[in-house]
Amino acid sequence: PPSADFTFYGGLYRGVNLISVPNTHFDLDYFGGPGIKVTPKPAADGGATFEIKSYVTNPDENFTVQYSIEDLYGFEVASATRPADNTAVTLYVPDAELWSMDEPNLYTVIARLQRRNESYDDLYINVGVRSYTVTPDGGFSINGVPTPLRGVSRHQDRLYKGNALSIDDHYEDAQMIKEVGANTIRLAHYQHSQDFYNACDSIGFAVWAEIPFISVFKPGEDAHAHCRREMTELIIQNYNHPSIMFWGISNEILIGGISQELVERHHDLQKLCKELDPTRPTTIAHVSHTPTDGPMHHITD
């Protein structure tokens, strides 16, 4: 962001991996995503459907993708095999264990890229089955249970460490937030470490994830293209996390004033979010002097 009231760190402050893959492999290059998209949905009969699509680089007719779903005890509960050039499948799991902030039950979706029974690449993704609604009168409900959201806003830094946190630091933060009675976390004001999203999945939080579009609007095509890329990366990289409930498109952006271009850019980000992920609501945090009858109150969900 051009301006904000928190420290801007730089450098390589998270873990770094060198990944070697064969010529045909699960995609690693599409906005840094995991190469697989999983959409679990509760079914009316108590089961759940898992809409799965993986993305394979350089597929041919000799390659297949073998899917399996394991429950929280490690037992396989569903499986299927698809050709590597047409990977989409919907699997059904009976008697599904639902995910919530009180009971964060996770399933593991495994995708194996194979050629004549030889494994070339593997993916392991934790997902959760849940449904939720937000209404003006009823507030937030998850799996049909009204659940007040009480939480905190979190920055990913510590004294003497800056934002170069370890995995243990991230999980310790999540545990401490849980211990004070919170069930919700707003991750201010940028994309956080995968370690913390993973902690929220396993410990149980409703997460508001957002991009660093904050305080001061910078006009122009280049600045907006940067915002669009950050939003795309946020959603593509984090789509599978069951803890993420809301995508935030900006924060107190009217500190620097309002313009027609600013409003139009927000409408475009809202449209982009819905194109990339129609399953989650969007949100925005306004500065206190934002007019209640102004155009910024009618953009996000």
TORKOL-4160 file (C-alpha; in steps of 0.2 Angstrom, whole numbers, padded with zeros to 4 digits, m for minus):
301
<pt num="1" X="0000" Y="0000" Z="0000"/>
<pt num="2" X="0006" Y="0018" Z="m0003"/>
<pt num="3" X="0001" Y="0022" Z="0015"/>
<pt num="4" X="m0004" Y="0013" Z="0031"/>
<pt num="5" X="m0002" Y="0013" Z="0050"/>
<pt num="6" X="0008" Y="m0003" Z="0052"/>
<pt num="7" X="0026" Y="m0008" Z="0047"/>
<pt num="8" X="0030" Y="m0013" Z="0030"/>
<pt num="9" X="0043" Y="m0027" Z="0031"/>
<pt num="10" X="0053" Y="m0034" Z="0016"/>
<pt num="11" X="0064" Y="m0049" Z="0011"/>
<pt num="12" X="0062" Y="m0067" Z="0012"/>
<pt num="13" X="0054" Y="m0070" Z="0029"/>
<pt num="14" X="0044" Y="m0086" Z="0026"/>
<pt num="15" X="0050" Y="m0104" Z="0023"/>
<pt num="16" X="0058" Y="m0107" Z="0005"/>
<pt num="17" X="0056" Y="m0123" Z="m0004"/>
<pt num="18" X="0065" Y="m0129" Z="m0020"/>
<pt num="19" X="0053" Y="m0140" Z="m0029"/>
<pt num="20" X="0058" Y="m0152" Z="m0043"/>
<pt num="21" X="0045" Y="m0160" Z="m0054"/>
<pt num="22" X="0044" Y="m0170" Z="m0069"/>
<pt num="23" X="0038" Y="m0163" Z="m0086"/>
<pt num="24" X="0020" Y="m0168" Z="m0082"/>
<pt num="25" X="0015" Y="m0162" Z="m0065"/>
<pt num="26" X="0002" Y="m0153" Z="m0055"/>
<pt num="27" X="0002" Y="m0134" Z="m0059"/>
<pt num="28" X="0013" Y="m0123" Z="m0048"/>
<pt num="29" X="0013" Y="m0107" Z="m0059"/>
<pt num="30" X="m0005" Y="m0101" Z="m0059"/>
<pt num="31" X="m0004" Y="m0087" Z="m0047"/>
<pt num="32" X="0005" Y="m0097" Z="m0034"/>
<pt num="33" X="m0010" Y="m0109" Z="m0032"/>
<pt num="34" X="m0009" Y="m0127" Z="m0025"/>
<pt num="35" X="m0014" Y="m0135" Z="m0042"/>
<pt num="36" X="m0031" Y="m0141" Z="m0035"/>
<pt num="37" X="m0048" Y="m0134" Z="m0031"/>
<pt num="38" X="m0060" Y="m0142" Z="m0019"/>
<pt num="39" X="m0078" Y="m0137" Z="m0015"/>
<pt num="40" X="m0086" Y="m0147" Z="m0002"/>
<pt num="41" X="m0105" Y="m0145" Z="0001"/>
<pt num="42" X="m0116" Y="m0153" Z="0014"/>
<pt num="43" X="m0130" Y="m0164" Z="0006"/>
<pt num="44" X="m0148" Y="m0165" Z="0012"/>
<pt num="45" X="m0146" Y="m0183" Z="0017"/>
<pt num="46" X="m0132" Y="m0180" Z="0029"/>
<pt num="47" X="m0118" Y="m0184" Z="0017"/>
<pt num="48" X="m0107" Y="m0172" Z="0007"/>
<pt num="49" X="m0102" Y="m0169" Z="m0011"/>
<pt num="50" X="m0084" Y="m0164" Z="m0015"/>
<pt num="51" X="m0082" Y="m0155" Z="m0032"/>
<pt num="52" X="m0064" Y="m0157" Z="m0036"/>
<pt num="53" X="m0053" Y="m0151" Z="m0051"/>
<pt num="54" X="m0034" Y="m0152" Z="m0052"/>
<pt num="55" X="m0023" Y="m0143" Z="m0065"/>
<pt num="56" X="m0010" Y="m0153" Z="m0074"/>
<pt num="57" X="0004" Y="m0146" Z="m0084"/>
<pt num="58" X="0008" Y="m0155" Z="m0100"/>
<pt num="59" X="m0005" Y="m0169" Z="m0099"/>
<pt num="60" X="m0007" Y="m0183" Z="m0112"/>
<pt num="61" X="m0017" Y="m0199" Z="m0114"/>
<pt num="62" X="m0005" Y="m0209" Z="m0104"/>
<pt num="63" X="m0008" Y="m0200" Z="m0088"/>
<pt num="64" X="m0022" Y="m0201" Z="m0075"/>
<pt num="65" X="m0027" Y="m0192" Z="m0059"/>
<pt num="66" X="m0032" Y="m0204" Z="m0045"/>
<pt num="67" X="m0042" Y="m0195" Z="m0031"/>
<pt num="68" X="m0045" Y="m0201" Z="m0014"/>
<pt num="69" X="m0054" Y="m0193" Z="0002"/>
<pt num="70" X="m0048" Y="m0198" Z="0019"/>
<pt num="71" X="m0058" Y="m0194" Z="0035"/>
<pt num="72" X="m0051" Y="m0186" Z="0051"/>
<pt num="73" X="m0046" Y="m0204" Z="0056"/>
<pt num="74" X="m0036" Y="m0208" Z="0040"/>
<pt num="75" X="m0049" Y="m0220" Z="0032"/>
<pt num="76" X="m0053" Y="m0218" Z="0014"/>
<pt num="77" X="m0071" Y="m0213" Z="0011"/>
<pt num="78" X="m0072" Y="m0210" Z="m0007"/>
<pt num="79" X="m0061" Y="m0212" Z="m0023"/>
<pt num="80" X="m0061" Y="m0209" Z="m0042"/>
<pt num="81" X="m0049" Y="m0209" Z="m0057"/>
<pt num="82" X="m0050" Y="m0196" Z="m0070"/>
<pt num="83" X="m0039" Y="m0193" Z="m0086"/>
<pt num="84" X="m0026" Y="m0180" Z="m0084"/>
<pt num="85" X="m0033" Y="m0169" Z="m0097"/>
<pt num="86" X="m0051" Y="m0169" Z="m0090"/>
<pt num="87" X="m0049" Y="m0170" Z="m0071"/>
<pt num="88" X="m0065" Y="m0163" Z="m0064"/>
<pt num="89" X="m0075" Y="m0175" Z="m0053"/>
<pt num="90" X="m0088" Y="m0175" Z="m0040"/>
<pt num="91" X="m0087" Y="m0187" Z="m0025"/>
<pt num="92" X="m0100" Y="m0191" Z="m0012"/>
<pt num="93" X="m0096" Y="m0195" Z="0006"/>
<pt num="94" X="m0110" Y="m0202" Z="0017"/>
<pt num="95" X="m0112" Y="m0196" Z="0035"/>
<pt num="96" X="m0101" Y="m0182" Z="0033"/>
<pt num="97" X="m0092" Y="m0174" Z="0048"/>
<pt num="98" X="m0095" Y="m0155" Z="0047"/>
<pt num="99" X="m0083" Y="m0142" Z="0050"/>
<pt num="100" X="m0086" Y="m0127" Z="0062"/>
<pt num="101" X="m0077" Y="m0116" Z="0073"/>
<pt num="102" X="m0082" Y="m0127" Z="0088"/>
<pt num="103" X="m0078" Y="m0144" Z="0079"/>
<pt num="104" X="m0065" Y="m0141" Z="0065"/>
<pt num="105" X="m0067" Y="m0158" Z="0057"/>
<pt num="106" X="m0055" Y="m0159" Z="0042"/>
<pt num="107" X="m0055" Y="m0171" Z="0027"/>
<pt num="108" X="m0039" Y="m0174" Z="0017"/>
<pt num="109" X="m0041" Y="m0174" Z="m0002"/>
<pt num="110" X="m0027" Y="m0183" Z="m0011"/>
<pt num="111" X="m0023" Y="m0182" Z="m0029"/>
<pt num="112" X="m0010" Y="m0193" Z="m0037"/>
<pt num="113" X="m0004" Y="m0190" Z="m0055"/>
<pt num="114" X="0000" Y="m0207" Z="m0062"/>
<pt num="115" X="0006" Y="m0215" Z="m0078"/>
<pt num="116" X="0004" Y="m0234" Z="m0080"/>
<pt num="117" X="0003" Y="m0236" Z="m0061"/>
<pt num="118" X="0018" Y="m0226" Z="m0058"/>
<pt num="119" X="0016" Y="m0210" Z="m0047"/>
<pt num="120" X="0023" Y="m0194" Z="m0054"/>
<pt num="121" X="0016" Y="m0181" Z="m0042"/>
<pt num="122" X="0005" Y="m0180" Z="m0027"/>
<pt num="123" X="m0005" Y="m0167" Z="m0018"/>
<pt num="124" X="m0013" Y="m0167" Z="m0001"/>
<pt num="125" X="m0026" Y="m0154" Z="0004"/>
<pt num="126" X="m0036" Y="m0152" Z="0020"/>
<pt num="127" X="m0053" Y="m0146" Z="0017"/>
<pt num="128" X="m0069" Y="m0144" Z="0028"/>
<pt num="129" X="m0088" Y="m0147" Z="0024"/>
<pt num="130" X="m0098" Y="m0132" Z="0030"/>
<pt num="131" X="m0112" Y="m0121" Z="0025"/>
<pt num="132" X="m0115" Y="m0103" Z="0032"/>
<pt num="133" X="m0126" Y="m0088" Z="0030"/>
<pt num="134" X="m0126" Y="m0070" Z="0035"/>
<pt num="135" X="m0142" Y="m0060" Z="0036"/>
<pt num="136" X="m0147" Y="m0043" Z="0042"/>
<pt num="137" X="m0159" Y="m0050" Z="0055"/>
<pt num="138" X="m0151" Y="m0067" Z="0059"/>
<pt num="139" X="m0133" Y="m0063" Z="0059"/>
<pt num="140" X="m0120" Y="m0077" Z="0056"/>
<pt num="141" X="m0125" Y="m0095" Z="0056"/>
<pt num="142" X="m0114" Y="m0110" Z="0052"/>
<pt num="143" X="m0122" Y="m0127" Z="0047"/>
<pt num="144" X="m0139" Y="m0120" Z="0052"/>
<pt num="145" X="m0133" Y="m0115" Z="0070"/>
<pt num="146" X="m0134" Y="m0096" Z="0074"/>
<pt num="147" X="m0116" Y="m0091" Z="0080"/>
<pt num="148" X="m0111" Y="m0074" Z="0085"/>
<pt num="149" X="m0094" Y="m0069" Z="0078"/>
<pt num="150" X="m0082" Y="m0063" Z="0092"/>
<pt num="151" X="m0064" Y="m0060" Z="0087"/>
<pt num="152" X="m0049" Y="m0050" Z="0085"/>
<pt num="153" X="m0038" Y="m0042" Z="0071"/>
<pt num="154" X="m0021" Y="m0049" Z="0069"/>
<pt num="155" X="m0005" Y="m0044" Z="0062"/>
<pt num="156" X="0009" Y="m0057" Z="0058"/>
<pt num="157" X="0023" Y="m0049" Z="0068"/>
<pt num="158" X="0032" Y="m0051" Z="0085"/>
<pt num="159" X="0044" Y="m0041" Z="0095"/>
<pt num="160" X="0062" Y="m0044" Z="0090"/>
<pt num="161" X="0056" Y="m0055" Z="0075"/>
<pt num="162" X="0047" Y="m0043" Z="0064"/>
<pt num="163" X="0036" Y="m0054" Z="0053"/>
<pt num="164" X="0049" Y="m0068" Z="0051"/>
<pt num="165" X="0038" Y="m0080" Z="0062"/>
<pt num="166" X="0040" Y="m0099" Z="0063"/>
<pt num="167" X="0027" Y="m0111" Z="0061"/>
<pt num="168" X="0026" Y="m0113" Z="0080"/>
<pt num="169" X="0024" Y="m0094" Z="0082"/>
<pt num="170" X="0009" Y="m0094" Z="0071"/>
<pt num="171" X="0000" Y="m0109" Z="0080"/>
<pt num="172" X="0004" Y="m0101" Z="0096"/>
<pt num="173" X="m0004" Y="m0085" Z="0091"/>
<pt num="174" X="m0020" Y="m0095" Z="0085"/>
<pt num="175" X="m0020" Y="m0105" Z="0102"/>
<pt num="176" X="m0019" Y="m0089" Z="0112"/>
<pt num="177" X="m0033" Y="m0081" Z="0102"/>
<pt num="178" X="m0044" Y="m0096" Z="0105"/>
<pt num="179" X="m0040" Y="m0096" Z="0123"/>
<pt num="180" X="m0047" Y="m0078" Z="0125"/>
<pt num="181" X="m0064" Y="m0085" Z="0119"/>
<pt num="182" X="m0063" Y="m0078" Z="0101"/>
<pt num="183" X="m0070" Y="m0088" Z="0086"/>
<pt num="184" X="m0066" Y="m0075" Z="0072"/>
<pt num="185" X="m0050" Y="m0067" Z="0066"/>
<pt num="186" X="m0048" Y="m0053" Z="0053"/>
<pt num="187" X="m0031" Y="m0055" Z="0045"/>
<pt num="188" X="m0025" Y="m0037" Z="0044"/>
<pt num="189" X="m0021" Y="m0030" Z="0031"/>
<pt num="190" X="m0013" Y="m0042" Z="0019"/>
<pt num="191" X="m0011" Y="m0060" Z="0014"/>
<pt num="192" X="m0004" Y="m0070" Z="0029"/>
<pt num="193" X="0007" Y="m0085" Z="0030"/>
<pt num="194" X="m0001" Y="m0102" Z="0025"/>
<pt num="195" X="0005" Y="m0108" Z="0042"/>
<pt num="196" X="m0008" Y="m0097" Z="0050"/>
<pt num="197" X="m0022" Y="m0101" Z="0038"/>
<pt num="198" X="m0018" Y="m0119" Z="0042"/>
<pt num="199" X="m0019" Y="m0116" Z="0060"/>
<pt num="200" X="m0036" Y="m0107" Z="0058"/>
<pt num="201" X="m0042" Y="m0123" Z="0049"/>
<pt num="202" X="m0037" Y="m0135" Z="0062"/>
<pt num="203" X="m0041" Y="m0125" Z="0078"/>
<pt num="204" X="m0057" Y="m0117" Z="0071"/>
<pt num="205" X="m0059" Y="m0099" Z="0067"/>
<pt num="206" X="m0070" Y="m0089" Z="0055"/>
<pt num="207" X="m0057" Y="m0079" Z="0045"/>
<pt num="208" X="m0059" Y="m0062" Z="0035"/>
<pt num="209" X="m0044" Y="m0062" Z="0023"/>
<pt num="210" X="m0040" Y="m0047" Z="0013"/>
<pt num="211" X="m0028" Y="m0038" Z="0002"/>
<pt num="212" X="m0017" Y="m0022" Z="0007"/>
<pt num="213" X="m0028" Y="m0010" Z="m0002"/>
<pt num="214" X="m0029" Y="0002" Z="0012"/>
<pt num="215" X="m0030" Y="0021" Z="0017"/>
<pt num="216" X="m0025" Y="0029" Z="0001"/>
<pt num="217" X="m0032" Y="0026" Z="m0016"/>
<pt num="218" X="m0019" Y="0027" Z="m0030"/>
<pt num="219" X="m0027" Y="0030" Z="m0047"/>
<pt num="220" X="m0022" Y="0023" Z="m0064"/>
<pt num="221" X="m0022" Y="0007" Z="m0073"/>
<pt num="222" X="m0006" Y="0000" Z="m0066"/>
<pt num="223" X="m0011" Y="0002" Z="m0048"/>
<pt num="224" X="m0028" Y="m0006" Z="m0051"/>
<pt num="225" X="m0019" Y="m0021" Z="m0061"/>
<pt num="226" X="m0009" Y="m0023" Z="m0045"/>
<pt num="227" X="m0024" Y="m0024" Z="m0034"/>
<pt num="228" X="m0032" Y="m0036" Z="m0046"/>
<pt num="229" X="m0017" Y="m0047" Z="m0046"/>
<pt num="230" X="m0016" Y="m0047" Z="m0027"/>
<pt num="231" X="m0035" Y="m0051" Z="m0025"/>
<pt num="232" X="m0032" Y="m0065" Z="m0038"/>
<pt num="233" X="m0017" Y="m0072" Z="m0029"/>
<pt num="234" X="m0027" Y="m0071" Z="m0012"/>
<pt num="235" X="m0042" Y="m0081" Z="m0018"/>
<pt num="236" X="m0032" Y="m0094" Z="m0029"/>
<pt num="237" X="m0020" Y="m0098" Z="m0016"/>
<pt num="238" X="m0032" Y="m0099" Z="m0002"/>
<pt num="239" X="m0048" Y="m0106" Z="m0009"/>
<pt num="240" X="m0047" Y="m0123" Z="m0001"/>
<pt num="241" X="m0046" Y="m0116" Z="0017"/>
<pt num="242" X="m0062" Y="m0120" Z="0026"/>
<pt num="243" X="m0059" Y="m0106" Z="0039"/>
<pt num="244" X="m0059" Y="m0092" Z="0027"/>
<pt num="245" X="m0077" Y="m0085" Z="0026"/>
<pt num="246" X="m0075" Y="m0068" Z="0019"/>
<pt num="247" X="m0064" Y="m0059" Z="0006"/>
<pt num="248" X="m0060" Y="m0041" Z="0010"/>
<pt num="249" X="m0057" Y="m0030" Z="m0004"/>
<pt num="250" X="m0051" Y="m0014" Z="0005"/>
<pt num="251" X="m0049" Y="m0005" Z="0022"/>
<pt num="252" X="m0053" Y="0013" Z="0026"/>
<pt num="253" X="m0049" Y="0018" Z="0009"/>
<pt num="254" X="m0059" Y="0034" Z="0010"/>
<pt num="255" X="m0046" Y="0042" Z="0022"/>
<pt num="256" X="m0038" Y="0049" Z="0006"/>
<pt num="257" X="m0055" Y="0055" Z="m0001"/>
<pt num="258" X="m0067" Y="0048" Z="m0013"/>
<pt num="259" X="m0068" Y="0049" Z="m0032"/>
<pt num="260" X="m0078" Y="0041" Z="m0046"/>
<pt num="261" X="m0063" Y="0030" Z="m0051"/>
<pt num="262" X="m0061" Y="0024" Z="m0034"/>
<pt num="263" X="m0079" Y="0018" Z="m0033"/>
<pt num="264" X="m0078" Y="0010" Z="m0050"/>
<pt num="265" X="m0062" Y="0001" Z="m0046"/>
<pt num="266" X="m0071" Y="m0007" Z="m0030"/>
<pt num="267" X="m0085" Y="m0013" Z="m0041"/>
<pt num="268" X="m0072" Y="m0021" Z="m0053"/>
<pt num="269" X="m0064" Y="m0030" Z="m0038"/>
<pt num="270" X="m0081" Y="m0036" Z="m0032"/>
<pt num="271" X="m0085" Y="m0043" Z="m0049"/>
<pt num="272" X="m0067" Y="m0051" Z="m0049"/>
<pt num="273" X="m0071" Y="m0060" Z="m0032"/>
<pt num="274" X="m0087" Y="m0067" Z="m0038"/>
<pt num="275" X="m0079" Y="m0073" Z="m0054"/>
<pt num="276" X="m0065" Y="m0082" Z="m0044"/>
<pt num="277" X="m0076" Y="m0088" Z="m0029"/>
<pt num="278" X="m0095" Y="m0087" Z="m0030"/>
<pt num="279" X="m0096" Y="m0097" Z="m0014"/>
<pt num="280" X="m0090" Y="m0084" Z="m0001"/>
<pt num="281" X="m0097" Y="m0066" Z="0003"/>
<pt num="282" X="m0086" Y="m0051" Z="0001"/>
<pt num="283" X="m0083" Y="m0037" Z="0013"/>
<pt num="284" X="m0075" Y="m0020" Z="0016"/>
<pt num="285" X="m0070" Y="m0010" Z="0031"/>
<pt num="286" X="m0075" Y="0008" Z="0031"/>
<pt num="287" X="m0066" Y="0023" Z="0040"/>
<pt num="288" X="m0078" Y="0031" Z="0053"/>
<pt num="289" X="m0083" Y="0046" Z="0042"/>
<pt num="290" X="m0089" Y="0036" Z="0027"/>
<pt num="291" X="m0107" Y="0042" Z="0023"/>
<pt num="292" X="m0120" Y="0029" Z="0027"/>
<pt num="293" X="m0129" Y="0034" Z="0011"/>
<pt num="294" X="m0114" Y="0035" Z="0000"/>
<pt num="295" X="m0110" Y="0023" Z="m0015"/>
<pt num="296" X="m0096" Y="0013" Z="m0005"/>
<pt num="297" X="m0110" Y="0005" Z="0006"/>
<pt num="298" X="m0118" Y="m0004" Z="m0009"/>
<pt num="299" X="m0103" Y="m0013" Z="m0017"/>
<pt num="300" X="m0098" Y="m0029" Z="m0007"/>
<pt num="301" X="m0110" Y="m0041" Z="0001"/>
